[in-house]
């Protein structure tokens, strides 16, 4: 039985690292899922805390998410297709949660879940709120994890 690859999750503190996050997001959301390129980078990126998951020892970027403090929102969770099933999405969500708890001031973390991913967030303790809505032309549901 082969072991899962080693990895690290870092908080991005410079433009080069944030660009690596955007590259992962581009591959997942635009190339794979067909979201409009003009909607991928938004004003929230400037105020967000970006998390990057890299495989070791190569430091290849394979996953990312961001936290937007004004709305207490997890967003843009993406793992490259060839790296899914290794727990990277769960790891990114857990690292973001630890960060939010550490900084304090937030009673929940919100996420705009793609409809097929609702079960993923539910397993992490997120609760569904409201109705299905369209985001980038795709059905989504608001999910909240109460801290």
C-alpha positions as CSV (number, residue, x, y, z in Angstrom):
1,X,0.0,0.0,0.0
2,X,1.5,3.4,-1.0
3,X,1.5,6.3,1.4
4,X,-0.2,9.6,0.7
5,X,2.2,12.3,-0.5
6,X,3.7,14.7,2.1
7,X,2.2,18.1,1.9
8,X,2.2,21.5,3.6
9,X,-0.4,24.2,4.0
10,X,0.8,27.8,4.1
11,X,-0.8,31.2,4.4
12,X,0.3,33.2,1.4
13,X,2.2,36.3,2.3
14,X,3.3,37.5,-1.1
15,X,2.1,37.9,-4.6
16,X,4.1,34.9,-5.9
17,X,2.3,32.6,-3.6
18,X,-1.1,34.1,-4.2
19,X,-0.4,33.7,-8.0
20,X,0.1,30.0,-7.3
21,X,-3.4,29.9,-5.7
22,X,-4.9,31.6,-8.7
23,X,-3.2,29.1,-11.0
24,X,-4.9,26.2,-9.2
25,X,-8.2,28.1,-9.2
26,X,-7.9,28.8,-12.9
27,X,-7.3,25.1,-13.7
28,X,-10.2,23.9,-11.6
29,X,-12.9,26.6,-12.0
30,X,-12.3,27.8,-15.5
31,X,-10.6,25.0,-17.4
32,X,-12.3,22.1,-15.7
33,X,-15.7,23.5,-14.5
34,X,-16.3,26.2,-17.2
35,X,-16.8,29.2,-14.9
36,X,-16.4,32.6,-16.7
37,X,-12.8,33.7,-16.4
38,X,-13.8,37.3,-15.7
39,X,-15.5,36.2,-12.5
40,X,-12.7,34.2,-11.0
41,X,-10.6,36.9,-9.6
42,X,-12.7,39.5,-7.7
43,X,-12.3,42.3,-5.2
44,X,-12.5,39.9,-2.3
45,X,-9.1,38.5,-3.3
46,X,-7.4,41.7,-2.1
47,X,-8.8,41.4,1.4
48,X,-8.7,37.6,1.7
49,X,-6.3,35.3,3.5
50,X,-5.1,32.8,0.9
51,X,-4.2,29.2,1.9
52,X,-2.0,27.1,-0.4
53,X,-1.5,23.3,-0.2
54,X,1.7,22.1,-1.8
55,X,3.0,18.6,-2.2
56,X,6.4,17.9,-0.8
57,X,9.3,17.8,-1.5
58,X,8.5,19.4,-4.9
59,X,6.3,22.2,-3.4
60,X,3.9,21.7,-6.3
61,X,0.7,23.8,-5.7
62,X,-2.2,21.4,-5.7
63,X,-4.9,23.0,-3.6
64,X,-6.1,26.3,-2.3
65,X,-8.9,28.2,-0.5
66,X,-9.3,31.7,0.8
67,X,-10.9,33.4,3.9
68,X,-12.7,36.7,3.4
69,X,-12.9,38.2,7.0
70,X,-15.6,40.9,6.4
71,X,-18.1,38.2,5.5
72,X,-16.5,35.4,7.6
73,X,-16.5,33.3,4.4
74,X,-14.5,30.4,3.1
75,X,-14.3,30.5,-0.7
76,X,-12.6,29.3,-3.8
77,X,-11.8,25.9,-2.4
78,X,-10.1,24.0,-5.2
79,X,-7.9,20.8,-5.5
80,X,-6.4,19.7,-8.8
81,X,-8.3,16.7,-10.2
82,X,-5.3,14.4,-10.1
83,X,-4.9,15.1,-6.3
84,X,-8.5,14.6,-5.2
85,X,-9.3,11.8,-2.8
86,X,-6.2,12.4,-0.7
87,X,-8.0,14.5,1.9
88,X,-6.6,17.8,0.7
89,X,-9.9,19.6,0.6
90,X,-10.7,18.6,4.2
91,X,-7.2,19.6,5.2
92,X,-7.6,23.1,3.7
93,X,-11.0,23.6,5.4
94,X,-9.5,22.4,8.8
95,X,-6.5,24.7,8.5
96,X,-8.8,27.7,7.6
97,X,-11.0,26.9,10.6
98,X,-8.0,26.8,12.9
99,X,-6.9,30.1,11.6
100,X,-10.4,31.7,12.1
101,X,-10.6,30.3,15.6
102,X,-7.1,31.6,16.4
103,X,-7.8,35.2,15.1
104,X,-11.1,35.3,16.9
105,X,-14.1,37.6,16.3
106,X,-16.1,35.2,14.1
107,X,-19.0,33.1,15.3
108,X,-19.3,31.0,12.1
109,X,-17.6,30.3,8.8
110,X,-19.9,30.6,5.7
111,X,-19.3,28.8,2.4
112,X,-21.1,29.0,-0.9
113,X,-21.2,25.3,-1.8
114,X,-21.7,24.0,-5.3
115,X,-24.8,21.8,-5.1
116,X,-22.9,18.5,-5.7
117,X,-20.5,19.4,-2.9
118,X,-23.1,20.0,-0.1
119,X,-22.3,16.6,1.3
120,X,-18.6,17.4,1.6
121,X,-19.3,20.5,3.7
122,X,-22.0,18.6,5.7
123,X,-19.4,16.0,6.8
124,X,-17.3,18.9,8.1
125,X,-20.1,20.2,10.3
126,X,-21.5,22.9,8.0
127,X,-25.3,23.4,8.0
128,X,-27.4,24.3,5.0
129,X,-29.2,27.7,5.0
130,X,-31.7,29.1,2.6
131,X,-32.5,28.1,-0.9
132,X,-30.4,27.0,-3.9
133,X,-29.2,30.0,-5.9
134,X,-27.1,30.5,-9.0
135,X,-23.4,31.6,-8.8
136,X,-21.5,31.8,-12.0
137,X,-24.4,30.0,-13.7
138,X,-24.1,27.0,-11.3
139,X,-26.5,26.0,-8.5
140,X,-25.1,26.7,-5.0
141,X,-26.3,26.6,-1.4
142,X,-25.2,28.7,1.6
143,X,-23.5,26.6,4.3
144,X,-22.4,27.7,7.7
145,X,-20.1,26.1,10.3
146,X,-20.9,27.6,13.7
147,X,-17.8,28.0,15.9
